[in-house]
Amino acid sequence: MKIEILGTGCPKCKKLYENVQEAVKQKNIDAEILKVTEINEIMEYGIMITPALVVDGEVKAAGKIPSVNEIVNWITV
């Protein structure tokens, strides 16, 4: 599983990264977690507001910080 955090490194982006790490840890999922900070790469997903969360190429959230439980639901389906 590939999980990408899209954002420039703001506090919200860091919080999203922490939530993703916690969700992966809770469910003991083998996942590659990447931070995407390049604006051009972020725009390739059509994202105009960060932070954003992408799971296996699918945008799950943008402009908000999903809870650990929301992330767990997305990565265990």
mmCIF file of the N, C-alpha and C atoms, coordinates in Angstrom:
data_MODEL
# 
_entry.id   MODEL 
# 
loop_
_atom_site.group_PDB 
_atom_site.id 
_atom_site.type_symbol 
_atom_site.label_atom_id 
_atom_site.label_alt_id 
_atom_site.label_comp_id 
_atom_site.label_asym_id 
_atom_site.label_entity_id 
_atom_site.label_seq_id 
_atom_site.pdbx_PDB_ins_code 
_atom_site.Cartn_x 
_atom_site.Cartn_y 
_atom_site.Cartn_z 
_atom_site.occupancy 
_atom_site.B_iso_or_equiv 
_atom_site.pdbx_formal_charge 
_atom_site.auth_seq_id 
_atom_site.auth_comp_id 
_atom_site.auth_asym_id 
_atom_site.auth_atom_id 
_atom_site.pdbx_PDB_model_num 
ATOM 1   N N  . MET A 1 1  ? 0.846   -1.178 0.000   1.00 0.00 ? 1  MET A N  1 
ATOM 2   C CA . MET A 1 1  ? 0.000   0.000  0.000   1.00 0.00 ? 1  MET A CA 1 
ATOM 3   C C  . MET A 1 1  ? 0.884   1.233  0.000   1.00 0.00 ? 1  MET A C  1 
ATOM 4   N N  . LYS A 1 2  ? 0.502   2.212  -0.789  1.00 0.00 ? 2  LYS A N  1 
ATOM 5   C CA . LYS A 1 2  ? 1.245   3.469  -0.873  1.00 0.00 ? 2  LYS A CA 1 
ATOM 6   C C  . LYS A 1 2  ? 0.346   4.600  -0.384  1.00 0.00 ? 2  LYS A C  1 
ATOM 7   N N  . ILE A 1 3  ? 0.808   5.305  0.642   1.00 0.00 ? 3  ILE A N  1 
ATOM 8   C CA . ILE A 1 3  ? 0.064   6.421  1.218   1.00 0.00 ? 3  ILE A CA 1 
ATOM 9   C C  . ILE A 1 3  ? 0.919   7.674  1.043   1.00 0.00 ? 3  ILE A C  1 
ATOM 10  N N  . GLU A 1 4  ? 0.304   8.706  0.457   1.00 0.00 ? 4  GLU A N  1 
ATOM 11  C CA . GLU A 1 4  ? 1.028   9.951  0.241   1.00 0.00 ? 4  GLU A CA 1 
ATOM 12  C C  . GLU A 1 4  ? 0.367   11.094 1.002   1.00 0.00 ? 4  GLU A C  1 
ATOM 13  N N  . ILE A 1 5  ? 1.192   11.870 1.673   1.00 0.00 ? 5  ILE A N  1 
ATOM 14  C CA . ILE A 1 5  ? 0.739   13.078 2.339   1.00 0.00 ? 5  ILE A CA 1 
ATOM 15  C C  . ILE A 1 5  ? 1.178   14.226 1.431   1.00 0.00 ? 5  ILE A C  1 
ATOM 16  N N  . LEU A 1 6  ? 0.231   14.975 0.910   1.00 0.00 ? 6  LEU A N  1 
ATOM 17  C CA . LEU A 1 6  ? 0.543   16.092 0.023   1.00 0.00 ? 6  LEU A CA 1 
ATOM 18  C C  . LEU A 1 6  ? 0.490   17.389 0.806   1.00 0.00 ? 6  LEU A C  1 
ATOM 19  N N  . GLY A 1 7  ? 1.595   18.113 0.815   1.00 0.00 ? 7  GLY A N  1 
ATOM 20  C CA . GLY A 1 7  ? 1.633   19.380 1.526   1.00 0.00 ? 7  GLY A CA 1 
ATOM 21  C C  . GLY A 1 7  ? 3.048   19.909 1.608   1.00 0.00 ? 7  GLY A C  1 
ATOM 22  N N  . THR A 1 8  ? 3.162   21.159 1.958   1.00 0.00 ? 8  THR A N  1 
ATOM 23  C CA . THR A 1 8  ? 4.463   21.831 1.952   1.00 0.00 ? 8  THR A CA 1 
ATOM 24  C C  . THR A 1 8  ? 5.216   21.709 3.271   1.00 0.00 ? 8  THR A C  1 
ATOM 25  N N  . GLY A 1 9  ? 4.647   21.029 4.241   1.00 0.00 ? 9  GLY A N  1 
ATOM 26  C CA . GLY A 1 9  ? 5.329   20.860 5.516   1.00 0.00 ? 9  GLY A CA 1 
ATOM 27  C C  . GLY A 1 9  ? 4.779   21.721 6.632   1.00 0.00 ? 9  GLY A C  1 
ATOM 28  N N  . CYS A 1 10 ? 3.580   22.240 6.439   1.00 0.00 ? 10 CYS A N  1 
ATOM 29  C CA . CYS A 1 10 ? 2.942   23.069 7.465   1.00 0.00 ? 10 CYS A CA 1 
ATOM 30  C C  . CYS A 1 10 ? 2.540   22.206 8.669   1.00 0.00 ? 10 CYS A C  1 
ATOM 31  N N  . PRO A 1 11 ? 2.177   22.821 9.789   1.00 0.00 ? 11 PRO A N  1 
ATOM 32  C CA . PRO A 1 11 ? 1.763   22.049 10.958  1.00 0.00 ? 11 PRO A CA 1 
ATOM 33  C C  . PRO A 1 11 ? 0.611   21.074 10.664  1.00 0.00 ? 11 PRO A C  1 
ATOM 34  N N  . LYS A 1 12 ? -0.343  21.468 9.814   1.00 0.00 ? 12 LYS A N  1 
ATOM 35  C CA . LYS A 1 12 ? -1.452  20.579 9.480   1.00 0.00 ? 12 LYS A CA 1 
ATOM 36  C C  . LYS A 1 12 ? -0.946  19.345 8.725   1.00 0.00 ? 12 LYS A C  1 
ATOM 37  N N  . CYS A 1 13 ? 0.019   19.551 7.849   1.00 0.00 ? 13 CYS A N  1 
ATOM 38  C CA . CYS A 1 13 ? 0.600   18.433 7.094   1.00 0.00 ? 13 CYS A CA 1 
ATOM 39  C C  . CYS A 1 13 ? 1.298   17.464 8.049   1.00 0.00 ? 13 CYS A C  1 
ATOM 40  N N  . LYS A 1 14 ? 2.006   18.021 9.015   1.00 0.00 ? 14 LYS A N  1 
ATOM 41  C CA . LYS A 1 14 ? 2.709   17.194 9.995   1.00 0.00 ? 14 LYS A CA 1 
ATOM 42  C C  . LYS A 1 14 ? 1.724   16.400 10.838  1.00 0.00 ? 14 LYS A C  1 
ATOM 43  N N  . LYS A 1 15 ? 0.603   17.010 11.210  1.00 0.00 ? 15 LYS A N  1 
ATOM 44  C CA . LYS A 1 15 ? -0.422  16.324 11.991  1.00 0.00 ? 15 LYS A CA 1 
ATOM 45  C C  . LYS A 1 15 ? -1.044  15.190 11.176  1.00 0.00 ? 15 LYS A C  1 
ATOM 46  N N  . LEU A 1 16 ? -1.299  15.434 9.902   1.00 0.00 ? 16 LEU A N  1 
ATOM 47  C CA . LEU A 1 16 ? -1.840  14.389 9.033   1.00 0.00 ? 16 LEU A CA 1 
ATOM 48  C C  . LEU A 1 16 ? -0.861  13.224 8.951   1.00 0.00 ? 16 LEU A C  1 
ATOM 49  N N  . TYR A 1 17 ? 0.416   13.519 8.818   1.00 0.00 ? 17 TYR A N  1 
ATOM 50  C CA . TYR A 1 17 ? 1.440   12.478 8.765   1.00 0.00 ? 17 TYR A CA 1 
ATOM 51  C C  . TYR A 1 17 ? 1.404   11.641 10.050  1.00 0.00 ? 17 TYR A C  1 
ATOM 52  N N  . GLU A 1 18 ? 1.301   12.303 11.201  1.00 0.00 ? 18 GLU A N  1 
ATOM 53  C CA . GLU A 1 18 ? 1.215   11.596 12.488  1.00 0.00 ? 18 GLU A CA 1 
ATOM 54  C C  . GLU A 1 18 ? -0.020  10.703 12.537  1.00 0.00 ? 18 GLU A C  1 
ATOM 55  N N  . ASN A 1 19 ? -1.167  11.213 12.061  1.00 0.00 ? 19 ASN A N  1 
ATOM 56  C CA . ASN A 1 19 ? -2.399  10.424 12.065  1.00 0.00 ? 19 ASN A CA 1 
ATOM 57  C C  . ASN A 1 19 ? -2.267  9.191  11.170  1.00 0.00 ? 19 ASN A C  1 
ATOM 58  N N  . VAL A 1 20 ? -1.629  9.357  10.022  1.00 0.00 ? 20 VAL A N  1 
ATOM 59  C CA . VAL A 1 20 ? -1.425  8.223  9.111   1.00 0.00 ? 20 VAL A CA 1 
ATOM 60  C C  . VAL A 1 20 ? -0.529  7.185  9.773   1.00 0.00 ? 20 VAL A C  1 
ATOM 61  N N  . GLN A 1 21 ? 0.555   7.633  10.391  1.00 0.00 ? 21 GLN A N  1 
ATOM 62  C CA . GLN A 1 21 ? 1.446   6.698  11.072  1.00 0.00 ? 21 GLN A CA 1 
ATOM 63  C C  . GLN A 1 21 ? 0.702   5.919  12.149  1.00 0.00 ? 21 GLN A C  1 
ATOM 64  N N  . GLU A 1 22 ? -0.137  6.597  12.911  1.00 0.00 ? 22 GLU A N  1 
ATOM 65  C CA . GLU A 1 22 ? -0.897  5.943  13.985  1.00 0.00 ? 22 GLU A CA 1 
ATOM 66  C C  . GLU A 1 22 ? -1.886  4.931  13.411  1.00 0.00 ? 22 GLU A C  1 
ATOM 67  N N  . ALA A 1 23 ? -2.570  5.284  12.340  1.00 0.00 ? 23 ALA A N  1 
ATOM 68  C CA . ALA A 1 23 ? -3.544  4.374  11.726  1.00 0.00 ? 23 ALA A CA 1 
ATOM 69  C C  . ALA A 1 23 ? -2.854  3.118  11.201  1.00 0.00 ? 23 ALA A C  1 
ATOM 70  N N  . VAL A 1 24 ? -1.725  3.289  10.550  1.00 0.00 ? 24 VAL A N  1 
ATOM 71  C CA . VAL A 1 24 ? -0.967  2.148  10.014  1.00 0.00 ? 24 VAL A CA 1 
ATOM 72  C C  . VAL A 1 24 ? -0.480  1.259  11.160  1.00 0.00 ? 24 VAL A C  1 
ATOM 73  N N  . LYS A 1 25 ? -0.027  1.902  12.226  1.00 0.00 ? 25 LYS A N  1 
ATOM 74  C CA . LYS A 1 25 ? 0.452   1.164  13.399  1.00 0.00 ? 25 LYS A CA 1 
ATOM 75  C C  . LYS A 1 25 ? -0.685  0.381  14.054  1.00 0.00 ? 25 LYS A C  1 
ATOM 76  N N  . GLN A 1 26 ? -1.846  1.010  14.225  1.00 0.00 ? 26 GLN A N  1 
ATOM 77  C CA . GLN A 1 26 ? -2.989  0.351  14.872  1.00 0.00 ? 26 GLN A CA 1 
ATOM 78  C C  . GLN A 1 26 ? -3.403  -0.914 14.142  1.00 0.00 ? 26 GLN A C  1 
ATOM 79  N N  . LYS A 1 27 ? -3.385  -0.860 12.812  1.00 0.00 ? 27 LYS A N  1 
ATOM 80  C CA . LYS A 1 27 ? -3.859  -1.991 12.008  1.00 0.00 ? 27 LYS A CA 1 
ATOM 81  C C  . LYS A 1 27 ? -2.719  -2.878 11.506  1.00 0.00 ? 27 LYS A C  1 
ATOM 82  N N  . ASN A 1 28 ? -1.485  -2.533 11.918  1.00 0.00 ? 28 ASN A N  1 
ATOM 83  C CA . ASN A 1 28 ? -0.315  -3.319 11.539  1.00 0.00 ? 28 ASN A CA 1 
ATOM 84  C C  . ASN A 1 28 ? -0.269  -3.571 10.033  1.00 0.00 ? 28 ASN A C  1 
ATOM 85  N N  . ILE A 1 29 ? -0.439  -2.500 9.280   1.00 0.00 ? 29 ILE A N  1 
ATOM 86  C CA . ILE A 1 29 ? -0.480  -2.574 7.819   1.00 0.00 ? 29 ILE A CA 1 
ATOM 87  C C  . ILE A 1 29 ? 0.898   -2.226 7.267   1.00 0.00 ? 29 ILE A C  1 
ATOM 88  N N  . ASP A 1 30 ? 1.322   -3.006 6.291   1.00 0.00 ? 30 ASP A N  1 
ATOM 89  C CA . ASP A 1 30 ? 2.584   -2.727 5.612   1.00 0.00 ? 30 ASP A CA 1 
ATOM 90  C C  . ASP A 1 30 ? 2.314   -1.654 4.566   1.00 0.00 ? 30 ASP A C  1 
ATOM 91  N N  . ALA A 1 31 ? 2.770   -0.450 4.842   1.00 0.00 ? 31 ALA A N  1 
ATOM 92  C CA . ALA A 1 31 ? 2.486   0.671  3.939   1.00 0.00 ? 31 ALA A CA 1 
ATOM 93  C C  . ALA A 1 31 ? 3.724   1.529  3.755   1.00 0.00 ? 31 ALA A C  1 
ATOM 94  N N  . GLU A 1 32 ? 3.865   2.035  2.560   1.00 0.00 ? 32 GLU A N  1 
ATOM 95  C CA . GLU A 1 32 ? 4.905   3.009  2.252   1.00 0.00 ? 32 GLU A CA 1 
ATOM 96  C C  . GLU A 1 32 ? 4.259   4.383  2.427   1.00 0.00 ? 32 GLU A C  1 
ATOM 97  N N  . ILE A 1 33 ? 4.792   5.185  3.351   1.00 0.00 ? 33 ILE A N  1 
ATOM 98  C CA . ILE A 1 33 ? 4.238   6.511  3.633   1.00 0.00 ? 33 ILE A CA 1 
ATOM 99  C C  . ILE A 1 33 ? 5.212   7.553  3.083   1.00 0.00 ? 33 ILE A C  1 
ATOM 100 N N  . LEU A 1 34 ? 4.720   8.344  2.156   1.00 0.00 ? 34 LEU A N  1 
ATOM 101 C CA . LEU A 1 34 ? 5.568   9.343  1.501   1.00 0.00 ? 34 LEU A CA 1 
ATOM 102 C C  . LEU A 1 34 ? 5.040   10.745 1.748   1.00 0.00 ? 34 LEU A C  1 
ATOM 103 N N  . LYS A 1 35 ? 5.956   11.689 1.894   1.00 0.00 ? 35 LYS A N  1 
ATOM 104 C CA . LYS A 1 35 ? 5.597   13.104 1.954   1.00 0.00 ? 35 LYS A CA 1 
ATOM 105 C C  . LYS A 1 35 ? 5.865   13.690 0.578   1.00 0.00 ? 35 LYS A C  1 
ATOM 106 N N  . VAL A 1 36 ? 4.853   14.294 -0.012  1.00 0.00 ? 36 VAL A N  1 
ATOM 107 C CA . VAL A 1 36 ? 5.001   14.950 -1.311  1.00 0.00 ? 36 VAL A CA 1 
ATOM 108 C C  . VAL A 1 36 ? 4.932   16.452 -1.054  1.00 0.00 ? 36 VAL A C  1 
ATOM 109 N N  . THR A 1 37 ? 6.057   17.138 -1.274  1.00 0.00 ? 37 THR A N  1 
ATOM 110 C CA . THR A 1 37 ? 6.118   18.557 -0.949  1.00 0.00 ? 37 THR A CA 1 
ATOM 111 C C  . THR A 1 37 ? 6.267   19.447 -2.177  1.00 0.00 ? 37 THR A C  1 
ATOM 112 N N  . GLU A 1 38 ? 6.560   18.866 -3.311  1.00 0.00 ? 38 GLU A N  1 
ATOM 113 C CA . GLU A 1 38 ? 6.728   19.654 -4.535  1.00 0.00 ? 38 GLU A CA 1 
ATOM 114 C C  . GLU A 1 38 ? 5.360   20.091 -5.069  1.00 0.00 ? 38 GLU A C  1 
ATOM 115 N N  . ILE A 1 39 ? 5.194   21.387 -5.263  1.00 0.00 ? 39 ILE A N  1 
ATOM 116 C CA . ILE A 1 39 ? 3.914   21.947 -5.716  1.00 0.00 ? 39 ILE A CA 1 
ATOM 117 C C  . ILE A 1 39 ? 3.452   21.304 -7.024  1.00 0.00 ? 39 ILE A C  1 
ATOM 118 N N  . ASN A 1 40 ? 4.365   21.099 -7.960  1.00 0.00 ? 40 ASN A N  1 
ATOM 119 C CA . ASN A 1 40 ? 3.982   20.509 -9.248  1.00 0.00 ? 40 ASN A CA 1 
ATOM 120 C C  . ASN A 1 40 ? 3.431   19.099 -9.088  1.00 0.00 ? 40 ASN A C  1 
ATOM 121 N N  . GLU A 1 41 ? 4.028   18.314 -8.196  1.00 0.00 ? 41 GLU A N  1 
ATOM 122 C CA . GLU A 1 41 ? 3.544   16.958 -7.940  1.00 0.00 ? 41 GLU A CA 1 
ATOM 123 C C  . GLU A 1 41 ? 2.169   16.988 -7.280  1.00 0.00 ? 41 GLU A C  1 
ATOM 124 N N  . ILE A 1 42 ? 1.981   17.919 -6.354  1.00 0.00 ? 42 ILE A N  1 
ATOM 125 C CA . ILE A 1 42 ? 0.693   18.053 -5.663  1.00 0.00 ? 42 ILE A CA 1 
ATOM 126 C C  . ILE A 1 42 ? -0.390  18.433 -6.677  1.00 0.00 ? 42 ILE A C  1 
ATOM 127 N N  . MET A 1 43 ? -0.062  19.347 -7.580  1.00 0.00 ? 43 MET A N  1 
ATOM 128 C CA . MET A 1 43 ? -1.040  19.809 -8.561  1.00 0.00 ? 43 MET A CA 1 
ATOM 129 C C  . MET A 1 43 ? -1.417  18.708 -9.566  1.00 0.00 ? 43 MET A C  1 
ATOM 130 N N  . GLU A 1 44 ? -0.531  17.727 -9.765  1.00 0.00 ? 44 GLU A N  1 
ATOM 131 C CA . GLU A 1 44 ? -0.845  16.611 -10.658 1.00 0.00 ? 44 GLU A CA 1 
ATOM 132 C C  . GLU A 1 44 ? -2.075  15.839 -10.173 1.00 0.00 ? 44 GLU A C  1 
ATOM 133 N N  . TYR A 1 45 ? -2.330  15.877 -8.881  1.00 0.00 ? 45 TYR A N  1 
ATOM 134 C CA . TYR A 1 45 ? -3.516  15.221 -8.307  1.00 0.00 ? 45 TYR A CA 1 
ATOM 135 C C  . TYR A 1 45 ? -4.751  16.115 -8.359  1.00 0.00 ? 45 TYR A C  1 
ATOM 136 N N  . GLY A 1 46 ? -4.588  17.349 -8.830  1.00 0.00 ? 46 GLY A N  1 
ATOM 137 C CA . GLY A 1 46 ? -5.704  18.279 -8.873  1.00 0.00 ? 46 GLY A CA 1 
ATOM 138 C C  . GLY A 1 46 ? -5.983  18.916 -7.522  1.00 0.00 ? 46 GLY A C  1 
ATOM 139 N N  . ILE A 1 47 ? -5.039  18.824 -6.621  1.00 0.00 ? 47 ILE A N  1 
ATOM 140 C CA . ILE A 1 47 ? -5.194  19.367 -5.274  1.00 0.00 ? 47 ILE A CA 1 
ATOM 141 C C  . ILE A 1 47 ? -4.863  20.856 -5.285  1.00 0.00 ? 47 ILE A C  1 
ATOM 142 N N  . MET A 1 48 ? -5.783  21.648 -4.757  1.00 0.00 ? 48 MET A N  1 
ATOM 143 C CA . MET A 1 48 ? -5.566  23.091 -4.686  1.00 0.00 ? 48 MET A CA 1 
ATOM 144 C C  . MET A 1 48 ? -5.388  23.562 -3.243  1.00 0.00 ? 48 MET A C  1 
ATOM 145 N N  . ILE A 1 49 ? -5.717  22.704 -2.285  1.00 0.00 ? 49 ILE A N  1 
ATOM 146 C CA . ILE A 1 49 ? -5.587  23.068 -0.878  1.00 0.00 ? 49 ILE A CA 1 
ATOM 147 C C  . ILE A 1 49 ? -5.005  21.868 -0.124  1.00 0.00 ? 49 ILE A C  1 
ATOM 148 N N  . THR A 1 50 ? -4.040  22.160 0.717   1.00 0.00 ? 50 THR A N  1 
ATOM 149 C CA . THR A 1 50 ? -3.399  21.092 1.478   1.00 0.00 ? 50 THR A CA 1 
ATOM 150 C C  . THR A 1 50 ? -3.736  21.241 2.955   1.00 0.00 ? 50 THR A C  1 
ATOM 151 N N  . PRO A 1 51 ? -3.547  20.220 3.740   1.00 0.00 ? 51 PRO A N  1 
ATOM 152 C CA . PRO A 1 51 ? -2.952  18.947 3.372   1.00 0.00 ? 51 PRO A CA 1 
ATOM 153 C C  . PRO A 1 51 ? -3.941  18.059 2.625   1.00 0.00 ? 51 PRO A C  1 
ATOM 154 N N  . ALA A 1 52 ? -3.382  17.069 1.946   1.00 0.00 ? 52 ALA A N  1 
ATOM 155 C CA . ALA A 1 52 ? -4.218  16.097 1.251   1.00 0.00 ? 52 ALA A CA 1 
ATOM 156 C C  . ALA A 1 52 ? -3.654  14.705 1.498   1.00 0.00 ? 52 ALA A C  1 
ATOM 157 N N  . LEU A 1 53 ? -4.538  13.729 1.420   1.00 0.00 ? 53 LEU A N  1 
ATOM 158 C CA . LEU A 1 53 ? -4.164  12.336 1.641   1.00 0.00 ? 53 LEU A CA 1 
ATOM 159 C C  . LEU A 1 53 ? -4.525  11.523 0.409   1.00 0.00 ? 53 LEU A C  1 
ATOM 160 N N  . VAL A 1 54 ? -3.548  10.768 -0.085  1.00 0.00 ? 54 VAL A N  1 
ATOM 161 C CA . VAL A 1 54 ? -3.749  9.918  -1.255  1.00 0.00 ? 54 VAL A CA 1 
ATOM 162 C C  . VAL A 1 54 ? -3.388  8.491  -0.857  1.00 0.00 ? 54 VAL A C  1 
ATOM 163 N N  . VAL A 1 55 ? -4.320  7.555  -1.100  1.00 0.00 ? 55 VAL A N  1 
ATOM 164 C CA . VAL A 1 55 ? -4.082  6.146  -0.801  1.00 0.00 ? 55 VAL A CA 1 
ATOM 165 C C  . VAL A 1 55 ? -4.125  5.377  -2.111  1.00 0.00 ? 55 VAL A C  1 
ATOM 166 N N  . ASP A 1 56 ? -3.013  4.739  -2.438  1.00 0.00 ? 56 ASP A N  1 
ATOM 167 C CA . ASP A 1 56 ? -2.894  3.968  -3.682  1.00 0.00 ? 56 ASP A CA 1 
ATOM 168 C C  . ASP A 1 56 ? -3.387  4.755  -4.894  1.00 0.00 ? 56 ASP A C  1 
ATOM 169 N N  . GLY A 1 57 ? -2.989  6.024  -4.977  1.00 0.00 ? 57 GLY A N  1 
ATOM 170 C CA . GLY A 1 57 ? -3.306  6.849  -6.127  1.00 0.00 ? 57 GLY A CA 1 
ATOM 171 C C  . GLY A 1 57 ? -4.663  7.523  -6.100  1.00 0.00 ? 57 GLY A C  1 
ATOM 172 N N  . GLU A 1 58 ? -5.467  7.259  -5.069  1.00 0.00 ? 58 GLU A N  1 
ATOM 173 C CA . GLU A 1 58 ? -6.808  7.840  -4.966  1.00 0.00 ? 58 GLU A CA 1 
ATOM 174 C C  . GLU A 1 58 ? -6.845  8.899  -3.864  1.00 0.00 ? 58 GLU A C  1 
ATOM 175 N N  . VAL A 1 59 ? -7.263  10.107 -4.217  1.00 0.00 ? 59 VAL A N  1 
ATOM 176 C CA . VAL A 1 59 ? -7.360  11.193 -3.235  1.00 0.00 ? 59 VAL A CA 1 
ATOM 177 C C  . VAL A 1 59 ? -8.504  10.879 -2.273  1.00 0.00 ? 59 VAL A C  1 
ATOM 178 N N  . LYS A 1 60 ? -8.173  10.826 -0.997  1.00 0.00 ? 60 LYS A N  1 
ATOM 179 C CA . LYS A 1 60 ? -9.179  10.529 0.034   1.00 0.00 ? 60 LYS A CA 1 
ATOM 180 C C  . LYS A 1 60 ? -9.636  11.770 0.786   1.00 0.00 ? 60 LYS A C  1 
ATOM 181 N N  . ALA A 1 61 ? -8.756  12.756 0.908   1.00 0.00 ? 61 ALA A N  1 
ATOM 182 C CA . ALA A 1 61 ? -9.111  13.977 1.641   1.00 0.00 ? 61 ALA A CA 1 
ATOM 183 C C  . ALA A 1 61 ? -8.221  15.110 1.169   1.00 0.00 ? 61 ALA A C  1 
ATOM 184 N N  . ALA A 1 62 ? -8.767  16.313 1.173   1.00 0.00 ? 62 ALA A N  1 
ATOM 185 C CA . ALA A 1 62 ? -7.992  17.503 0.828   1.00 0.00 ? 62 ALA A CA 1 
ATOM 186 C C  . ALA A 1 62 ? -8.495  18.681 1.641   1.00 0.00 ? 62 ALA A C  1 
ATOM 187 N N  . GLY A 1 63 ? -7.574  19.469 2.150   1.00 0.00 ? 63 GLY A N  1 
ATOM 188 C CA . GLY A 1 63 ? -7.930  20.677 2.888   1.00 0.00 ? 63 GLY A CA 1 
ATOM 189 C C  . GLY A 1 63 ? -8.381  20.437 4.306   1.00 0.00 ? 63 GLY A C  1 
ATOM 190 N N  . LYS A 1 64 ? -8.200  19.217 4.793   1.00 0.00 ? 64 LYS A N  1 
ATOM 191 C CA . LYS A 1 64 ? -8.568  18.930 6.187   1.00 0.00 ? 64 LYS A CA 1 
ATOM 192 C C  . LYS A 1 64 ? -7.664  17.831 6.721   1.00 0.00 ? 64 LYS A C  1 
ATOM 193 N N  . ILE A 1 65 ? -7.731  17.642 8.016   1.00 0.00 ? 65 ILE A N  1 
ATOM 194 C CA . ILE A 1 65 ? -6.951  16.591 8.654   1.00 0.00 ? 65 ILE A CA 1 
ATOM 195 C C  . ILE A 1 65 ? -7.910  15.483 9.076   1.00 0.00 ? 65 ILE A C  1 
ATOM 196 N N  . PRO A 1 66 ? -7.953  14.378 8.329   1.00 0.00 ? 66 PRO A N  1 
ATOM 197 C CA . PRO A 1 66 ? -8.834  13.279 8.713   1.00 0.00 ? 66 PRO A CA 1 
ATOM 198 C C  . PRO A 1 66 ? -8.376  12.667 10.040  1.00 0.00 ? 66 PRO A C  1 
ATOM 199 N N  . SER A 1 67 ? -9.334  12.162 10.786  1.00 0.00 ? 67 SER A N  1 
ATOM 200 C CA . SER A 1 67 ? -9.009  11.518 12.057  1.00 0.00 ? 67 SER A CA 1 
ATOM 201 C C  . SER A 1 67 ? -8.323  10.180 11.812  1.00 0.00 ? 67 SER A C  1 
ATOM 202 N N  . VAL A 1 68 ? -7.703  9.651  12.842  1.00 0.00 ? 68 VAL A N  1 
ATOM 203 C CA . VAL A 1 68 ? -7.068  8.333  12.746  1.00 0.00 ? 68 VAL A CA 1 
ATOM 204 C C  . VAL A 1 68 ? -8.103  7.296  12.334  1.00 0.00 ? 68 VAL A C  1 
ATOM 205 N N  . ASN A 1 69 ? -9.316  7.380  12.903  1.00 0.00 ? 69 ASN A N  1 
ATOM 206 C CA . ASN A 1 69 ? -10.367 6.409  12.568  1.00 0.00 ? 69 ASN A CA 1 
ATOM 207 C C  . ASN A 1 69 ? -10.780 6.491  11.099  1.00 0.00 ? 69 ASN A C  1 
ATOM 208 N N  . GLU A 1 70 ? -10.881 7.699  10.554  1.00 0.00 ? 70 GLU A N  1 
ATOM 209 C CA . GLU A 1 70 ? -11.205 7.841  9.134   1.00 0.00 ? 70 GLU A CA 1 
ATOM 210 C C  . GLU A 1 70 ? -10.127 7.193  8.272   1.00 0.00 ? 70 GLU A C  1 
ATOM 211 N N  . ILE A 1 71 ? -8.881  7.435  8.632   1.00 0.00 ? 71 ILE A N  1 
ATOM 212 C CA . ILE A 1 71 ? -7.766  6.877  7.873   1.00 0.00 ? 71 ILE A CA 1 
ATOM 213 C C  . ILE A 1 71 ? -7.781  5.350  7.967   1.00 0.00 ? 71 ILE A C  1 
ATOM 214 N N  . VAL A 1 72 ? -8.041  4.828  9.155   1.00 0.00 ? 72 VAL A N  1 
ATOM 215 C CA . VAL A 1 72 ? -8.130  3.371  9.331   1.00 0.00 ? 72 VAL A CA 1 
ATOM 216 C C  . VAL A 1 72 ? -9.179  2.802  8.386   1.00 0.00 ? 72 VAL A C  1 
ATOM 217 N N  . ASN A 1 73 ? -10.328 3.455  8.281   1.00 0.00 ? 73 ASN A N  1 
ATOM 218 C CA . ASN A 1 73 ? -11.382 2.979  7.387   1.00 0.00 ? 73 ASN A CA 1 
ATOM 219 C C  . ASN A 1 73 ? -10.922 2.947  5.934   1.00 0.00 ? 73 ASN A C  1 
ATOM 220 N N  . TRP A 1 74 ? -10.166 3.933  5.525   1.00 0.00 ? 74 TRP A N  1 
ATOM 221 C CA . TRP A 1 74 ? -9.709  4.002  4.138   1.00 0.00 ? 74 TRP A CA 1 
ATOM 222 C C  . TRP A 1 74 ? -8.636  2.973  3.823   1.00 0.00 ? 74 TRP A C  1 
ATOM 223 N N  . ILE A 1 75 ? -7.804  2.643  4.800   1.00 0.00 ? 75 ILE A N  1 
ATOM 224 C CA . ILE A 1 75 ? -6.692  1.730  4.521   1.00 0.00 ? 75 ILE A CA 1 
ATOM 225 C C  . ILE A 1 75 ? -7.021  0.275  4.801   1.00 0.00 ? 75 ILE A C  1 
ATOM 226 N N  . THR A 1 76 ? -8.186  0.010  5.371   1.00 0.00 ? 76 THR A N  1 
ATOM 227 C CA . THR A 1 76 ? -8.548  -1.384 5.650   1.00 0.00 ? 76 THR A CA 1 
ATOM 228 C C  . THR A 1 76 ? -9.658  -1.894 4.760   1.00 0.00 ? 76 THR A C  1 
ATOM 229 N N  . VAL A 1 77 ? -10.138 -1.073 3.845   1.00 0.00 ? 77 VAL A N  1 
ATOM 230 C CA . VAL A 1 77 ? -11.222 -1.500 2.944   1.00 0.00 ? 77 VAL A CA 1 
ATOM 231 C C  . VAL A 1 77 ? -10.666 -2.317 1.798   1.00 0.00 ? 77 VAL A C  1 
# 
